[in-house]
């Protein structure tokens, strides 16, 4: 889960751009009338986001009884995503990630924006940039319309949460044929319970254990030939372990909690793998 800088556009600014692209005069008028409601809602969102309390915001069916949920969904999908006035804003939010890597899984390529608080329950945040998170297709699909009922059910929010300063993702070698890696969330002991629960919720909702295990299996297969060559001389197990630890250290310099770092560390620490378990196919 990778943090991102907060967008520099307000919800009211985006709402104005959308309204300028809408032909229906009645809807245009009501959108502009809803500007104050959107501004107040964004202020509340930012305050709760900083305190990891977005779960406490109550959903609504309308935006101040001015714009309905379905109307805001049409504004988002038909105007914000497609209008020439707003397309650059949509693209800018998508491009906030380094190398277009999804901040929710750290693996997929960003293709769309995800409403952290879903538009179906929170139409007031339908075009509010701080609620729109770049996401890959799988992450957007897995989350669906998840609404946290309590603090622990909140997924990690890239604009507010920083969880990468310390390692919390670890791997464990499965002594199978072929070898595999199982991933788990194990944050430092000094983390508070809610933060730990949120991380586990995020890991579960986005199915990261399965995703990372699949990629680890491919990585093990790709390195098998090189490890067999290293095994051709005496003392190879120690040499292979050192090699894998170095690869893990290199990955950690970029991102402490990548599946690659966790994979290489787990493999390096496995006597079974380094002594020949890598050859199992």
Secondary structure, DSSP 8 states (H G I E B T S, - for coil): -------S--HHHHHHHHHHT---HHHHHHHHHTHHHHHHHHHHHHHHHHTT-GGGS--BSEETTTEEHHHHHHIIIIIITT-TTTHHHHHHHHTTSGGGB-TTTSSSB--EEEESS-TTTBGGGTT-GGGEEEE-HHHHHHHTT---SSGGG----TTT----SS--EEEEEE--SS-EEEEEE---TTS-HHHHHHHHHHHHHTTHHHHHHHHHHHHHHHHHHHHHHHTTSTTHHHHHHHHHHHHHHHHHHH-TT-HHHHHHHHHHT-HHHHTTGGG--
